[in-house]
Amino acid sequence: MSNLDDEILKELQMLRKLKMMELTEAGFPQSKMAEALGVSARTVRRLMANPKKGKDNGQQEG
Protein backbone atom coordinates (compact mmCIF):
# COMPACT_ATOMS: atom_id res chain seq x y z
CA MET A 1 0.00 0.00 0.00
CA SER A 2 1.32 3.43 -0.86
CA ASN A 3 1.78 6.34 1.52
CA LEU A 4 -1.17 8.06 -0.13
CA ASP A 5 -3.37 5.03 0.52
CA ASP A 6 -2.27 5.01 4.17
CA GLU A 7 -3.09 8.70 4.53
CA ILE A 8 -6.51 8.24 2.95
CA LEU A 9 -7.31 5.33 5.27
CA LYS A 10 -6.23 7.32 8.33
CA GLU A 11 -8.40 10.24 7.28
CA LEU A 12 -11.41 7.99 6.70
CA GLN A 13 -10.94 6.38 10.11
CA MET A 14 -10.76 9.80 11.76
CA LEU A 15 -13.94 10.89 9.98
CA ARG A 16 -15.67 7.71 11.16
CA LYS A 17 -14.68 8.43 14.75
CA LEU A 18 -15.85 12.04 14.50
CA LYS A 19 -19.20 10.94 13.07
CA MET A 20 -19.54 8.41 15.87
CA MET A 21 -19.04 11.19 18.42
CA GLU A 22 -21.65 13.31 16.63
CA LEU A 23 -24.17 10.46 16.61
CA THR A 24 -23.48 9.77 20.29
CA GLU A 25 -24.23 13.39 21.17
CA ALA A 26 -27.44 13.18 19.13
CA GLY A 27 -28.55 10.20 21.22
CA PHE A 28 -28.32 7.46 18.59
CA PRO A 29 -28.22 3.90 19.93
CA GLN A 30 -25.04 1.97 19.21
CA SER A 31 -26.79 -0.38 16.80
CA LYS A 32 -27.97 2.53 14.64
CA MET A 33 -24.52 4.15 14.79
CA ALA A 34 -22.96 0.91 13.59
CA GLU A 35 -25.41 0.72 10.72
CA ALA A 36 -24.81 4.35 9.73
CA LEU A 37 -21.03 3.95 9.90
CA GLY A 38 -20.88 0.62 8.11
CA VAL A 39 -19.24 -1.21 11.00
CA SER A 40 -20.33 -3.81 13.51
CA ALA A 41 -21.94 -2.91 16.82
CA ARG A 42 -18.91 -4.53 18.44
CA THR A 43 -16.63 -2.02 16.70
CA VAL A 44 -18.77 0.87 17.94
CA ARG A 45 -18.67 -0.48 21.50
CA ARG A 46 -14.90 -0.91 21.31
CA LEU A 47 -14.31 2.58 19.95
CA MET A 48 -16.62 4.12 22.54
CA ALA A 49 -14.85 2.27 25.34
CA ASN A 50 -11.47 3.50 24.15
CA PRO A 51 -11.83 6.21 21.48
CA LYS A 52 -8.05 6.62 21.09
CA LYS A 53 -7.76 3.07 19.79
CA GLY A 54 -8.93 1.74 16.49
CA LYS A 55 -7.76 0.03 13.37
CA ASP A 56 -5.10 2.68 12.84
CA ASN A 57 -3.55 1.62 16.16
CA GLY A 58 -3.21 -2.03 15.26
CA GLN A 59 -6.68 -3.28 16.09
CA GLN A 60 -8.95 -4.94 13.60
CA GLU A 61 -12.55 -4.07 12.98
CA GLY A 62 -15.15 -6.67 13.45
Secondary structure, DSSP 4 states (H G I P E B T S, - for coil): --HHHHHHHHHHHHHHHHHHHHHHHTT--HHHHHHHHTS-HHHHHHHHH-TT-SGGGTPPP-
